[in-house]
Amino acid sequence: MIITAPSFIRGDSYLFKVKVKHKDGGTPLQEIDVDTIFLTFKENTSKSSRVLFQKELSDMRIDEDGYCHIAFNPSDTEKLPYGKYYFDIEITLTNGYRKTATYQINITDETTNHGG
């Protein structure tokens, strides 16, 4: 299943958050429960698609309510063509359990252009 994420403007800062829970479906995860988190950003979902950028746990944080906060920095998207992209978030817990969710996102043009 692919989840549609909100669009954002190419080259802007963007904070994306996703609720992360234990496999029991209700208990929020805490950072202490997590071994690794990877976010992989690509043009499409095929294995052969080139990875445009990847983030790791050190680039994210999990708050006390179980939300994983992921910051997209201007340099992550500023050189990408406008259009549809995909990213997945893979979380591996310290007990070995692994869960991946895939998202579709649209990178758009800005209305305000700086300079002449």
ChimeraX commands (.cxc) that place a marker at each C-alpha (Angstrom):
marker #1 position 0.00,0.00,0.00 radius 0.5
marker #1 position 1.26,3.47,-0.90 radius 0.5
marker #1 position 0.22,6.36,1.34 radius 0.5
marker #1 position -0.18,9.81,-0.23 radius 0.5
marker #1 position 1.81,12.44,1.67 radius 0.5
marker #1 position 1.18,16.19,1.38 radius 0.5
marker #1 position 2.90,18.03,-1.49 radius 0.5
marker #1 position 5.67,20.48,-0.77 radius 0.5
marker #1 position 7.70,23.06,-2.66 radius 0.5
marker #1 position 11.04,22.03,-4.13 radius 0.5
marker #1 position 13.96,23.44,-2.15 radius 0.5
marker #1 position 11.91,24.38,0.92 radius 0.5
marker #1 position 12.27,23.00,4.42 radius 0.5
marker #1 position 9.55,20.50,5.20 radius 0.5
marker #1 position 8.80,18.57,8.39 radius 0.5
marker #1 position 7.02,15.26,7.90 radius 0.5
marker #1 position 5.80,13.20,10.83 radius 0.5
marker #1 position 4.39,9.73,11.03 radius 0.5
marker #1 position 2.97,7.84,14.01 radius 0.5
marker #1 position 5.02,4.74,14.83 radius 0.5
marker #1 position 3.50,2.01,16.99 radius 0.5
marker #1 position 4.43,-1.41,18.27 radius 0.5
marker #1 position 3.05,-4.33,16.25 radius 0.5
marker #1 position 0.25,-4.61,18.84 radius 0.5
marker #1 position -1.14,-1.58,17.00 radius 0.5
marker #1 position -1.63,0.74,19.93 radius 0.5
marker #1 position 1.48,1.31,22.02 radius 0.5
marker #1 position 3.62,4.17,20.63 radius 0.5
marker #1 position 7.27,3.40,19.98 radius 0.5
marker #1 position 9.95,5.25,21.88 radius 0.5
marker #1 position 13.47,5.95,20.58 radius 0.5
marker #1 position 14.85,3.32,22.98 radius 0.5
marker #1 position 12.80,0.66,21.09 radius 0.5
marker #1 position 14.37,1.53,17.72 radius 0.5
marker #1 position 17.56,0.01,16.31 radius 0.5
marker #1 position 17.50,1.70,12.88 radius 0.5
marker #1 position 15.30,3.95,10.78 radius 0.5
marker #1 position 15.98,4.57,7.11 radius 0.5
marker #1 position 14.11,6.86,4.77 radius 0.5
marker #1 position 14.90,6.21,1.11 radius 0.5
marker #1 position 13.74,8.75,-1.51 radius 0.5
marker #1 position 13.40,7.62,-5.16 radius 0.5
marker #1 position 11.71,8.49,-8.47 radius 0.5
marker #1 position 9.63,5.30,-8.36 radius 0.5
marker #1 position 9.19,2.19,-6.27 radius 0.5
marker #1 position 11.18,-0.26,-8.40 radius 0.5
marker #1 position 14.30,-1.80,-6.88 radius 0.5
marker #1 position 16.33,-0.60,-9.88 radius 0.5
marker #1 position 15.32,3.05,-9.39 radius 0.5
marker #1 position 18.23,5.26,-8.34 radius 0.5
marker #1 position 18.25,6.42,-4.70 radius 0.5
marker #1 position 18.06,10.23,-4.70 radius 0.5
marker #1 position 18.82,10.56,-1.00 radius 0.5
marker #1 position 18.60,8.58,2.21 radius 0.5
marker #1 position 18.21,9.60,5.85 radius 0.5
marker #1 position 19.00,7.61,8.97 radius 0.5
marker #1 position 17.90,7.68,12.61 radius 0.5
marker #1 position 20.40,10.45,13.36 radius 0.5
marker #1 position 18.39,12.71,10.97 radius 0.5
marker #1 position 15.09,12.01,12.77 radius 0.5
marker #1 position 13.59,11.94,16.23 radius 0.5
marker #1 position 10.72,10.12,17.91 radius 0.5
marker #1 position 8.74,12.14,20.45 radius 0.5
marker #1 position 7.03,10.83,23.58 radius 0.5
marker #1 position 3.72,10.42,21.69 radius 0.5
marker #1 position 5.32,8.02,19.19 radius 0.5
marker #1 position 5.61,10.41,16.24 radius 0.5
marker #1 position 8.72,10.09,14.10 radius 0.5
marker #1 position 9.77,13.55,12.88 radius 0.5
marker #1 position 11.65,13.68,9.59 radius 0.5
marker #1 position 13.11,16.92,8.27 radius 0.5
marker #1 position 13.50,17.44,4.56 radius 0.5
marker #1 position 16.19,20.06,4.09 radius 0.5
marker #1 position 16.29,22.48,1.12 radius 0.5
marker #1 position 19.37,20.67,-0.26 radius 0.5
marker #1 position 17.43,17.36,-0.35 radius 0.5
marker #1 position 15.08,18.52,-3.12 radius 0.5
marker #1 position 16.37,21.79,-4.60 radius 0.5
marker #1 position 17.85,20.15,-7.71 radius 0.5
marker #1 position 15.04,17.67,-8.37 radius 0.5
marker #1 position 12.63,18.16,-11.28 radius 0.5
marker #1 position 9.05,18.92,-10.24 radius 0.5
marker #1 position 6.84,15.88,-10.05 radius 0.5
marker #1 position 5.86,12.74,-8.22 radius 0.5
marker #1 position 8.35,10.87,-6.01 radius 0.5
marker #1 position 8.26,7.99,-3.56 radius 0.5
marker #1 position 9.93,7.36,-0.25 radius 0.5
marker #1 position 9.74,4.59,2.25 radius 0.5
marker #1 position 10.44,4.55,5.93 radius 0.5
marker #1 position 11.90,1.31,7.26 radius 0.5
marker #1 position 12.00,0.90,11.03 radius 0.5
marker #1 position 13.86,-1.99,12.68 radius 0.5
marker #1 position 13.31,-2.44,16.39 radius 0.5
marker #1 position 15.89,-3.66,18.88 radius 0.5
marker #1 position 13.99,-6.98,19.03 radius 0.5
marker #1 position 14.48,-7.48,15.25 radius 0.5
marker #1 position 10.92,-6.63,14.15 radius 0.5
marker #1 position 10.96,-4.64,10.88 radius 0.5
marker #1 position 8.17,-2.54,9.32 radius 0.5
marker #1 position 8.22,-0.50,6.12 radius 0.5
marker #1 position 5.69,2.05,4.86 radius 0.5
marker #1 position 5.80,3.61,1.38 radius 0.5
marker #1 position 4.68,7.17,0.61 radius 0.5
marker #1 position 4.01,9.11,-2.59 radius 0.5
marker #1 position 4.77,12.83,-2.56 radius 0.5
marker #1 position 4.56,15.61,-5.12 radius 0.5
marker #1 position 7.35,18.20,-5.37 radius 0.5
marker #1 position 5.90,21.45,-6.74 radius 0.5
marker #1 position 7.09,24.81,-8.05 radius 0.5
marker #1 position 7.02,27.90,-5.90 radius 0.5
marker #1 position 5.04,31.04,-6.72 radius 0.5
marker #1 position 7.59,33.49,-5.30 radius 0.5
marker #1 position 10.88,33.70,-7.17 radius 0.5
marker #1 position 13.74,35.68,-5.63 radius 0.5
marker #1 position 16.01,37.96,-7.59 radius 0.5
marker #1 position 15.72,39.37,-11.12 radius 0.5
marker link #1:1,2 radius 0.2
marker link #1:2,3 radius 0.2
marker link #1:3,4 radius 0.2
marker link #1:4,5 radius 0.2
marker link #1:5,6 radius 0.2
marker link #1:6,7 radius 0.2
marker link #1:7,8 radius 0.2
marker link #1:8,9 radius 0.2
marker link #1:9,10 radius 0.2
marker link #1:10,11 radius 0.2
marker link #1:11,12 radius 0.2
marker link #1:12,13 radius 0.2
marker link #1:13,14 radius 0.2
marker link #1:14,15 radius 0.2
marker link #1:15,16 radius 0.2
marker link #1:16,17 radius 0.2
marker link #1:17,18 radius 0.2
marker link #1:18,19 radius 0.2
marker link #1:19,20 radius 0.2
marker link #1:20,21 radius 0.2
marker link #1:21,22 radius 0.2
marker link #1:22,23 radius 0.2
marker link #1:23,24 radius 0.2
marker link #1:24,25 radius 0.2
marker link #1:25,26 radius 0.2
marker link #1:26,27 radius 0.2
marker link #1:27,28 radius 0.2
marker link #1:28,29 radius 0.2
marker link #1:29,30 radius 0.2
marker link #1:30,31 radius 0.2
marker link #1:31,32 radius 0.2
marker link #1:32,33 radius 0.2
marker link #1:33,34 radius 0.2
marker link #1:34,35 radius 0.2
marker link #1:35,36 radius 0.2
marker link #1:36,37 radius 0.2
marker link #1:37,38 radius 0.2
marker link #1:38,39 radius 0.2
marker link #1:39,40 radius 0.2
marker link #1:40,41 radius 0.2
marker link #1:41,42 radius 0.2
marker link #1:42,43 radius 0.2
marker link #1:43,44 radius 0.2
marker link #1:44,45 radius 0.2
marker link #1:45,46 radius 0.2
marker link #1:46,47 radius 0.2
marker link #1:47,48 radius 0.2
marker link #1:48,49 radius 0.2
marker link #1:49,50 radius 0.2
marker link #1:50,51 radius 0.2
marker link #1:51,52 radius 0.2
marker link #1:52,53 radius 0.2
marker link #1:53,54 radius 0.2
marker link #1:54,55 radius 0.2
marker link #1:55,56 radius 0.2
marker link #1:56,57 radius 0.2
marker link #1:57,58 radius 0.2
marker link #1:58,59 radius 0.2
marker link #1:59,60 radius 0.2
marker link #1:60,61 radius 0.2
marker link #1:61,62 radius 0.2
marker link #1:62,63 radius 0.2
marker link #1:63,64 radius 0.2
marker link #1:64,65 radius 0.2
marker link #1:65,66 radius 0.2
marker link #1:66,67 radius 0.2
marker link #1:67,68 radius 0.2
marker link #1:68,69 radius 0.2
marker link #1:69,70 radius 0.2
marker link #1:70,71 radius 0.2
marker link #1:71,72 radius 0.2
marker link #1:72,73 radius 0.2
marker link #1:73,74 radius 0.2
marker link #1:74,75 radius 0.2
marker link #1:75,76 radius 0.2
marker link #1:76,77 radius 0.2
marker link #1:77,78 radius 0.2
marker link #1:78,79 radius 0.2
marker link #1:79,80 radius 0.2
marker link #1:80,81 radius 0.2
marker link #1:81,82 radius 0.2
marker link #1:82,83 radius 0.2
marker link #1:83,84 radius 0.2
marker link #1:84,85 radius 0.2
marker link #1:85,86 radius 0.2
marker link #1:86,87 radius 0.2
marker link #1:87,88 radius 0.2
marker link #1:88,89 radius 0.2
marker link #1:89,90 radius 0.2
marker link #1:90,91 radius 0.2
marker link #1:91,92 radius 0.2
marker link #1:92,93 radius 0.2
marker link #1:93,94 radius 0.2
marker link #1:94,95 radius 0.2
marker link #1:95,96 radius 0.2
marker link #1:96,97 radius 0.2
marker link #1:97,98 radius 0.2
marker link #1:98,99 radius 0.2
marker link #1:99,100 radius 0.2
marker link #1:100,101 radius 0.2
marker link #1:101,102 radius 0.2
marker link #1:102,103 radius 0.2
marker link #1:103,104 radius 0.2
marker link #1:104,105 radius 0.2
marker link #1:105,106 radius 0.2
marker link #1:106,107 radius 0.2
marker link #1:107,108 radius 0.2
marker link #1:108,109 radius 0.2
marker link #1:109,110 radius 0.2
marker link #1:110,111 radius 0.2
marker link #1:111,112 radius 0.2
marker link #1:112,113 radius 0.2
marker link #1:113,114 radius 0.2
marker link #1:114,115 radius 0.2
marker link #1:115,116 radius 0.2
view
